[in-house]
Amino acid sequence: MAKLRNFKIWRGDSDSGDLVNYQTEIDEGMVVLDAIHRIQVESAQDMAVRWNCKAGKCGSCSIEINGVPKLACMTRMNDYGEEETISCRPMKSFPVLKDLVTDVSWNYRQNQRIEPFKPRPREQDGNHRMMQEDVDRVQEFRKCIECYLCQNTCHVLRDHQKNDEFVGPRFMIRLASLEMHPLDTADRIPKIREEYGSGMCNITKCCTVVCPEHIEITDNGIIPLKERVVDRYYDPILWLKRKLFGKKDQSK
């Protein structure tokens, strides 16, 4: 049986906006995105919301629901009390285009800054050989759907607006997938320290909490990269080795 539910949805653009009250009937099994679409049909045909697959795999419908960054298509209405008002806002870390849609193009520019995969030469028989445990380690990072919820919840970007100093957790994960790849030969550690801002992250794990793919962003990606930076620049034994022999640690 359908039940009438209350919503507050942010309406506006880059200049101004505010929460607007709506009501709509909710059927059993509906998700928040279903409710937003019903509100569009019934009373807000000009409301903008980004979505595509409605299956939690495209990452398009990222918004903030009751203050928590989530995918609207994967957030079930029965997660909230029947008397609870559902608040929907655009992601705070990015400029608003219209209503619930934000401009996430900054993220694409960060991706372009990262040196791409640079594999070592094939072996004499024309094949690459890798240990399965090394493959498994980077496979987790490939689950990322680029919803940018981790970018949105990262306090360095969200509250301190250090976009020019830190690429954010999504691209720390991309860097980890390259640095830990058993075939990759590029050395990105200097840029991870200087240009990409690994030191800005204080490992609160807020990015890991909101990841819809359950990637262990902090423990498996960011912390190992921080450790590699520390080994390269602050380990006294390696520092002495470089001074004496002029060598860098190129281990993956």
Secondary structure, 3 states (H helix, E strand, C coil): CCEEEEEEEEEEECCCEEEEEEEEEECCCCEHHHHHHHHHHHHCCCCCCCCCCCCCCCCCCEEEECCEEEEHHHCEHHHCCCCCCEEEECCCCCCEEECCEECCHHHHHHHHHCCCCCECCCCCCCCCCCCHHHHHHHHHHHHCCCCCHHHHHCHHHHCCCCCCCCCCHHHHHHHHHHHCCCCECCCCHHHHHCCCCHHHCCCCCHHHHHCCCCCCHHHHHHHHHHHHHHHHHHCHHHHHHHHHHCCCCCCC
